[in-house]
Amino acid sequence: MGRGIALAFACAGQEVLLIDAKQRSRGDFEKLRDAARLDIGQQLAALAELGLLPATAVAAVMARIDICDREAAAQCLPRVGLLFEGVPEVMAAKAEALAFACAALADDAILASTSSTFLSTALAAMTTNPARFLNAHWLNPAHLIPLVEISPHPGTDPAVTQRLQDRLAQIGKATVLCGPSPGYIVPRLQVVLMNEAARMIEEGVATAADIDRATRYGFGIRYAAMGVAEFIDVGGNDILYYASRYLSAALNDPRYASPEIVARLMNSGQNGLRDGRGFHDWTGVDIDAYRRESTARLVELLRIAERLPVIADR
């Protein structure tokens, strides 16, 4: 993850320092450093091959990424304005790394964990300046996936959150804010989807190949063109309510039942686009223009997937 984050900033023209936070011999560090440089170089070569950057720019991007050991880091950290902690998902390792960083960082530096497991509320207690700490969950491959989930804790300075969002926007990342809740947004949605896919394979409902095909050409394209809450509003919140009731009864499993908010919106006549309000507020939206734009997004994705509909020329 650290290498991907470094690539994201370096490709955008920014200087980056990759820090090996683990205490190790000089020889072991040099092996790690050389392996990291090789990996980063291969990633850049792949980007050049795909036409995302000129082959002549690879060396310049590489030159923006420096790699240092723990001893050198103590001298460099006071000059760092934004630090992402990316050690393994072990609480003891997080605590040690955060303490090491806090001892050297400047008072105005932003410290962000990249944890995909631990909550910002728990990790903040391990820092000496909680107001400047928050979680920033990147998705692999970090240099390509545009989303970063930012999870401040109640004591995070709002200005720090905004500064981090601004810095990430500068390198082309889209950010979302989420409260300190297990799974954040994407992992929480993702684990439900992955477990349900595994369950259908186990039950013999469909093969892994067909589930993957359904995901790529149905589920995936649909929700890349339109967000989940947006899709509920466009189709109608009441449709979700009745579909959930049917599945819950037919499969005899309460996990398919919809949450209370779905019934509450339906009963108050807020079923989405057609009512002017649902999970989103649609009042004042040019519906015809919205439909054209959403269709255009879908068509572009279909073009990339080489799955445009077959249309006779006469």
KARAVEN-V761320 format. One record per residue. RES is the residue in three letters. PHI is phi in radians with two decimals (NA if undefined). NEAR is the number of other ideal C-beta (glycine too) atoms within 10 Angstrom. D_LAST is the distance of its C-alpha to the last C-alpha in Angstrom with 1 decimal. Layout:
res=RES phi=PHI near=NEAR d_last=D_LAST
res=RES phi=PHI near=NEAR d_last=D_LAST
This chain:
res=MET phi=NA near=16 d_last=51.8
res=GLY phi=-1.06 near=20 d_last=54.3
res=ARG phi=-1.15 near=20 d_last=52.8
res=GLY phi=-1.14 near=20 d_last=49.3
res=ILE phi=-1.13 near=21 d_last=50.8
res=ALA phi=-1.04 near=25 d_last=52.6
res=LEU phi=-1.08 near=24 d_last=49.5
res=ALA phi=-1.04 near=23 d_last=47.6
res=PHE phi=-1.31 near=23 d_last=50.4
res=ALA phi=-1.15 near=23 d_last=51.1
res=CYS phi=-1.11 near=23 d_last=47.5
res=ALA phi=-1.51 near=15 d_last=47.7
res=GLY phi=1.64 near=11 d_last=50.8
res=GLN phi=-1.81 near=15 d_last=53.5
res=GLU phi=-1.34 near=10 d_last=56.7
res=VAL phi=-2.33 near=19 d_last=57.0
res=LEU phi=-2.08 near=17 d_last=59.9
res=LEU phi=-1.63 near=19 d_last=59.4
res=ILE phi=-1.93 near=24 d_last=62.5
res=ASP phi=-1.50 near=19 d_last=63.8
res=ALA phi=-1.40 near=17 d_last=65.6
res=LYS phi=-1.58 near=15 d_last=67.3
res=GLN phi=-1.31 near=12 d_last=70.8
res=ARG phi=-2.64 near=13 d_last=70.8
res=SER phi=-1.15 near=9 d_last=72.7
res=ARG phi=-1.06 near=9 d_last=71.8
res=GLY phi=-1.11 near=8 d_last=70.6
res=ASP phi=-1.16 near=13 d_last=68.3
res=PHE phi=-1.12 near=19 d_last=66.9
res=GLU phi=-1.10 near=13 d_last=66.2
res=LYS phi=-1.13 near=12 d_last=64.3
res=LEU phi=-1.11 near=15 d_last=62.2
res=ARG phi=-1.06 near=16 d_last=61.7
res=ASP phi=-1.13 near=11 d_last=60.6
res=ALA phi=-1.15 near=11 d_last=58.2
res=ALA phi=-1.15 near=17 d_last=56.7
res=ARG phi=-1.11 near=15 d_last=56.3
res=LEU phi=-1.11 near=10 d_last=54.7
res=ASP phi=-1.08 near=13 d_last=52.2
res=ILE phi=-1.10 near=22 d_last=51.4
res=GLY phi=-1.08 near=14 d_last=51.0
res=GLN phi=-1.18 near=10 d_last=48.6
res=GLN phi=-1.12 near=19 d_last=46.5
res=LEU phi=-1.17 near=24 d_last=46.4
res=ALA phi=-1.10 near=12 d_last=45.5
res=ALA phi=-1.14 near=10 d_last=42.5
res=LEU phi=-1.13 near=19 d_last=41.4
res=ALA phi=-1.16 near=16 d_last=41.8
res=GLU phi=-1.11 near=9 d_last=39.8
res=LEU phi=-1.49 near=9 d_last=37.0
res=GLY phi=1.44 near=8 d_last=37.2
res=LEU phi=-1.43 near=13 d_last=38.7
res=LEU phi=-2.67 near=14 d_last=41.8
res=PRO phi=-1.14 near=9 d_last=43.1
res=ALA phi=-1.02 near=12 d_last=45.2
res=THR phi=-1.24 near=8 d_last=47.9
res=ALA phi=-1.59 near=14 d_last=48.1
res=VAL phi=-1.01 near=17 d_last=49.0
res=ALA phi=-1.09 near=10 d_last=52.7
res=ALA phi=-1.15 near=14 d_last=52.8
res=VAL phi=-1.14 near=23 d_last=51.3
res=MET phi=-1.00 near=14 d_last=53.7
res=ALA phi=-1.17 near=10 d_last=56.6
res=ARG phi=-1.41 near=17 d_last=55.9
res=ILE phi=-1.87 near=21 d_last=56.6
res=ASP phi=-1.81 near=15 d_last=60.3
res=ILE phi=-2.22 near=21 d_last=61.6
res=CYS phi=-2.30 near=17 d_last=65.1
res=ASP phi=-1.54 near=20 d_last=67.3
res=ARG phi=-1.07 near=15 d_last=69.0
res=GLU phi=-1.12 near=11 d_last=72.2
res=ALA phi=-1.19 near=15 d_last=70.4
res=ALA phi=-1.07 near=19 d_last=68.2
res=ALA phi=-1.04 near=15 d_last=71.2
res=GLN phi=-1.45 near=10 d_last=71.7
res=CYS phi=-1.55 near=13 d_last=68.1
res=LEU phi=-1.00 near=20 d_last=67.2
res=PRO phi=-1.04 near=10 d_last=69.2
res=ARG phi=-1.70 near=11 d_last=66.8
res=VAL phi=-1.52 near=17 d_last=63.6
res=GLY phi=-1.64 near=11 d_last=61.9
res=LEU phi=-2.50 near=16 d_last=59.3
res=LEU phi=-2.16 near=21 d_last=59.8
res=PHE phi=-1.79 near=22 d_last=57.5
res=GLU phi=-1.52 near=23 d_last=59.4
res=GLY phi=-2.39 near=23 d_last=57.6
res=VAL phi=-1.33 near=20 d_last=60.2
res=PRO phi=-0.95 near=9 d_last=59.6
res=GLU phi=-1.36 near=12 d_last=59.2
res=VAL phi=-2.22 near=12 d_last=62.8
res=MET phi=-1.01 near=13 d_last=64.8
res=ALA phi=-1.11 near=9 d_last=67.8
res=ALA phi=-1.17 near=14 d_last=65.8
res=LYS phi=-1.07 near=20 d_last=64.2
res=ALA phi=-1.06 near=16 d_last=67.6
res=GLU phi=-1.16 near=16 d_last=69.1
res=ALA phi=-1.15 near=22 d_last=66.3
res=LEU phi=-1.15 near=23 d_last=66.3
res=ALA phi=-1.11 near=12 d_last=70.1
res=PHE phi=-1.07 near=19 d_last=70.0
res=ALA phi=-1.17 near=24 d_last=67.4
res=CYS phi=-1.10 near=18 d_last=69.2
res=ALA phi=-1.22 near=10 d_last=72.5
res=ALA phi=-2.07 near=16 d_last=71.1
res=LEU phi=-1.16 near=22 d_last=68.3
res=ALA phi=-1.20 near=12 d_last=69.0
res=ASP phi=-1.09 near=7 d_last=69.4
res=ASP phi=-1.70 near=10 d_last=66.3
res=ALA phi=-1.32 near=19 d_last=64.0
res=ILE phi=-1.65 near=22 d_last=61.1
res=LEU phi=-2.03 near=23 d_last=61.3
res=ALA phi=-2.22 near=29 d_last=58.2
res=SER phi=-1.41 near=28 d_last=58.0
res=THR phi=-1.94 near=19 d_last=54.7
res=SER phi=-1.02 near=21 d_last=55.7
res=SER phi=-1.81 near=17 d_last=53.0
res=THR phi=-2.15 near=14 d_last=55.7
res=PHE phi=-1.48 near=17 d_last=58.6
res=LEU phi=-1.50 near=18 d_last=58.5
res=SER phi=-1.08 near=27 d_last=59.5
res=THR phi=-1.13 near=18 d_last=62.3
res=ALA phi=-1.29 near=17 d_last=63.9
res=LEU phi=-1.26 near=25 d_last=63.5
res=ALA phi=-1.04 near=24 d_last=64.7
res=ALA phi=-1.15 near=13 d_last=68.1
res=MET phi=-1.61 near=18 d_last=68.4
res=THR phi=-1.88 near=20 d_last=68.2
res=THR phi=-1.57 near=14 d_last=70.9
res=ASN phi=-2.36 near=18 d_last=68.6
res=PRO phi=-1.01 near=19 d_last=66.2
res=ALA phi=-1.10 near=15 d_last=65.0
res=ARG phi=-1.86 near=24 d_last=63.3
res=PHE phi=-2.04 near=27 d_last=61.8
res=LEU phi=-2.86 near=25 d_last=58.5
res=ASN phi=-1.81 near=26 d_last=55.9
res=ALA phi=-2.30 near=27 d_last=52.8
res=HIS phi=-1.59 near=24 d_last=50.6
res=TRP phi=-1.57 near=23 d_last=48.2
res=LEU phi=-1.99 near=17 d_last=45.5
res=ASN phi=-1.31 near=10 d_last=45.3
res=PRO phi=-1.31 near=13 d_last=44.4
res=ALA phi=-1.06 near=21 d_last=46.1
res=HIS phi=-1.39 near=22 d_last=45.0
res=LEU phi=-1.96 near=15 d_last=41.3
res=ILE phi=-1.18 near=15 d_last=40.9
res=PRO phi=-1.31 near=12 d_last=41.0
res=LEU phi=-1.46 near=14 d_last=42.7
res=VAL phi=-2.30 near=24 d_last=46.5
res=GLU phi=-1.57 near=18 d_last=48.1
res=ILE phi=-1.76 near=22 d_last=51.2
res=SER phi=-2.21 near=25 d_last=53.8
res=PRO phi=-1.31 near=24 d_last=56.9
res=HIS phi=-1.80 near=19 d_last=60.0
res=PRO phi=-0.99 near=10 d_last=61.8
res=GLY phi=-1.63 near=16 d_last=64.2
res=THR phi=-1.20 near=24 d_last=61.6
res=ASP phi=-1.11 near=16 d_last=62.0
res=PRO phi=-0.95 near=9 d_last=58.8
res=ALA phi=-1.17 near=10 d_last=59.1
res=VAL phi=-1.19 near=20 d_last=59.0
res=THR phi=-1.02 near=18 d_last=55.8
res=GLN phi=-1.15 near=11 d_last=54.2
res=ARG phi=-1.08 near=16 d_last=55.5
res=LEU phi=-1.15 near=22 d_last=53.9
res=GLN phi=-1.04 near=18 d_last=50.6
res=ASP phi=-1.13 near=10 d_last=50.8
res=ARG phi=-1.10 near=18 d_last=51.7
res=LEU phi=-1.22 near=22 d_last=48.8
res=ALA phi=-1.10 near=12 d_last=46.4
res=GLN phi=-1.10 near=12 d_last=47.8
res=ILE phi=-1.83 near=17 d_last=46.5
res=GLY phi=1.49 near=10 d_last=43.0
res=LYS phi=-1.58 near=20 d_last=43.8
res=ALA phi=-1.69 near=11 d_last=42.6
res=THR phi=-2.03 near=17 d_last=45.5
res=VAL phi=-2.27 near=14 d_last=46.1
res=LEU phi=-1.81 near=12 d_last=49.4
res=CYS phi=-2.49 near=17 d_last=50.6
res=GLY phi=-1.21 near=13 d_last=54.0
res=PRO phi=-1.27 near=19 d_last=56.2
res=SER phi=-2.26 near=11 d_last=54.8
res=PRO phi=-0.93 near=9 d_last=54.4
res=GLY phi=1.56 near=16 d_last=51.0
res=TYR phi=0.88 near=23 d_last=50.1
res=ILE phi=-1.79 near=17 d_last=46.3
res=VAL phi=-1.11 near=16 d_last=44.2
res=PRO phi=-1.06 near=16 d_last=46.7
res=ARG phi=-1.17 near=12 d_last=47.3
res=LEU phi=-1.20 near=13 d_last=43.6
res=GLN phi=-1.15 near=13 d_last=43.1
res=VAL phi=-1.17 near=11 d_last=46.0
res=VAL phi=-1.14 near=12 d_last=44.7
res=LEU phi=-1.09 near=11 d_last=41.3
res=MET phi=-1.16 near=11 d_last=42.9
res=ASN phi=-1.14 near=11 d_last=45.4
res=GLU phi=-1.19 near=14 d_last=42.9
res=ALA phi=-1.10 near=18 d_last=40.8
res=ALA phi=-1.09 near=12 d_last=44.1
res=ARG phi=-1.15 near=11 d_last=45.0
res=MET phi=-1.16 near=16 d_last=41.8
res=ILE phi=-1.14 near=14 d_last=42.4
res=GLU phi=-1.06 near=8 d_last=46.0
res=GLU phi=-1.43 near=9 d_last=45.0
res=GLY phi=1.37 near=7 d_last=42.5
res=VAL phi=-1.17 near=12 d_last=39.6
res=ALA phi=-2.77 near=14 d_last=37.4
res=THR phi=-1.37 near=11 d_last=38.0
res=ALA phi=-1.04 near=11 d_last=38.5
res=ALA phi=-1.11 near=8 d_last=35.4
res=ASP phi=-1.26 near=12 d_last=33.2
res=ILE phi=-1.14 near=17 d_last=34.9
res=ASP phi=-1.15 near=13 d_last=34.3
res=ARG phi=-1.13 near=12 d_last=30.6
res=ALA phi=-1.12 near=14 d_last=30.4
res=THR phi=-1.20 near=14 d_last=32.3
res=ARG phi=-1.17 near=12 d_last=30.2
res=TYR phi=-1.79 near=13 d_last=26.7
res=GLY phi=-2.14 near=10 d_last=27.7
res=PHE phi=-1.02 near=13 d_last=31.1
res=GLY phi=-1.10 near=14 d_last=31.3
res=ILE phi=-1.14 near=18 d_last=28.1
res=ARG phi=-1.04 near=13 d_last=28.5
res=TYR phi=-1.52 near=14 d_last=32.0
res=ALA phi=-1.41 near=14 d_last=31.5
res=ALA phi=-1.44 near=18 d_last=29.0
res=MET phi=-2.57 near=17 d_last=31.3
res=GLY phi=-1.15 near=13 d_last=35.0
res=VAL phi=-1.10 near=12 d_last=36.4
res=ALA phi=-1.13 near=13 d_last=38.2
res=GLU phi=-1.08 near=18 d_last=35.2
res=PHE phi=-1.10 near=16 d_last=33.0
res=ILE phi=-1.05 near=24 d_last=35.7
res=ASP phi=-1.13 near=25 d_last=35.7
res=VAL phi=-1.22 near=19 d_last=31.9
res=GLY phi=-1.31 near=17 d_last=31.7
res=GLY phi=2.02 near=17 d_last=35.0
res=ASN phi=-1.04 near=26 d_last=38.5
res=ASP phi=-1.16 near=21 d_last=39.1
res=ILE phi=-1.09 near=14 d_last=36.4
res=LEU phi=-1.08 near=20 d_last=38.3
res=TYR phi=-1.05 near=19 d_last=41.5
res=TYR phi=-1.27 near=12 d_last=40.4
res=ALA phi=-1.12 near=13 d_last=38.5
res=SER phi=-1.15 near=16 d_last=41.7
res=ARG phi=-1.10 near=15 d_last=43.9
res=TYR phi=-1.10 near=11 d_last=41.9
res=LEU phi=-1.10 near=15 d_last=41.9
res=SER phi=-1.06 near=15 d_last=45.5
res=ALA phi=-1.33 near=12 d_last=46.5
res=ALA phi=-1.14 near=9 d_last=44.3
res=LEU phi=-1.70 near=11 d_last=45.4
res=ASN phi=0.90 near=8 d_last=48.9
res=ASP phi=-2.52 near=11 d_last=48.9
res=PRO phi=-1.17 near=8 d_last=49.8
res=ARG phi=-1.17 near=10 d_last=48.2
res=TYR phi=-1.52 near=16 d_last=44.8
res=ALA phi=-1.18 near=15 d_last=46.4
res=SER phi=-1.38 near=18 d_last=45.4
res=PRO phi=-1.25 near=8 d_last=48.0
res=GLU phi=-1.04 near=8 d_last=49.9
res=ILE phi=-1.07 near=10 d_last=47.9
res=VAL phi=-1.16 near=20 d_last=44.8
res=ALA phi=-1.14 near=16 d_last=46.7
res=ARG phi=-1.12 near=11 d_last=48.5
res=LEU phi=-1.14 near=22 d_last=45.3
res=MET phi=-1.10 near=21 d_last=43.8
res=ASN phi=-1.20 near=10 d_last=47.0
res=SER phi=-1.70 near=10 d_last=47.2
res=GLY phi=1.22 near=12 d_last=43.7
res=GLN phi=-2.04 near=18 d_last=42.4
res=ASN phi=-1.65 near=22 d_last=39.3
res=GLY phi=2.04 near=25 d_last=37.4
res=LEU phi=-0.96 near=20 d_last=34.6
res=ARG phi=-1.22 near=14 d_last=34.6
res=ASP phi=-1.69 near=18 d_last=38.4
res=GLY phi=1.50 near=16 d_last=38.7
res=ARG phi=-2.78 near=17 d_last=40.8
res=GLY phi=-2.75 near=26 d_last=40.9
res=PHE phi=-1.24 near=18 d_last=41.7
res=HIS phi=-1.94 near=16 d_last=40.5
res=ASP phi=-1.65 near=11 d_last=41.3
res=TRP phi=-1.74 near=18 d_last=38.1
res=THR phi=-1.13 near=8 d_last=39.9
res=GLY phi=1.45 near=6 d_last=38.9
res=VAL phi=-1.47 near=12 d_last=35.7
res=ASP phi=-1.30 near=9 d_last=32.6
res=ILE phi=-1.09 near=11 d_last=30.5
res=ASP phi=-1.09 near=8 d_last=27.1
res=ALA phi=-1.15 near=9 d_last=28.0
res=TYR phi=-1.07 near=14 d_last=29.1
res=ARG phi=-1.13 near=12 d_last=25.9
res=ARG phi=-1.11 near=11 d_last=23.9
res=GLU phi=-1.15 near=11 d_last=26.4
res=SER phi=-1.19 near=15 d_last=26.5
res=THR phi=-1.16 near=11 d_last=22.7
res=ALA phi=-1.10 near=11 d_last=22.9
res=ARG phi=-1.09 near=14 d_last=25.7
res=LEU phi=-1.12 near=15 d_last=23.9
res=VAL phi=-1.09 near=13 d_last=20.8
res=GLU phi=-1.11 near=12 d_last=23.3
res=LEU phi=-1.15 near=15 d_last=25.1
res=LEU phi=-1.11 near=15 d_last=22.0
res=ARG phi=-1.13 near=10 d_last=21.3
res=ILE phi=-1.09 near=11 d_last=24.9
res=ALA phi=-1.36 near=13 d_last=24.8
res=GLU phi=0.97 near=6 d_last=21.8
res=ARG phi=-2.28 near=11 d_last=20.2
res=LEU phi=-1.12 near=10 d_last=17.2
res=PRO phi=-1.11 near=6 d_last=14.8
res=VAL phi=-1.39 near=4 d_last=12.0
res=ILE phi=-2.21 near=5 d_last=8.7
res=ALA phi=-1.15 near=4 d_last=5.4
res=ASP phi=-1.45 near=3 d_last=3.8
res=ARG phi=-2.80 near=2 d_last=0.0
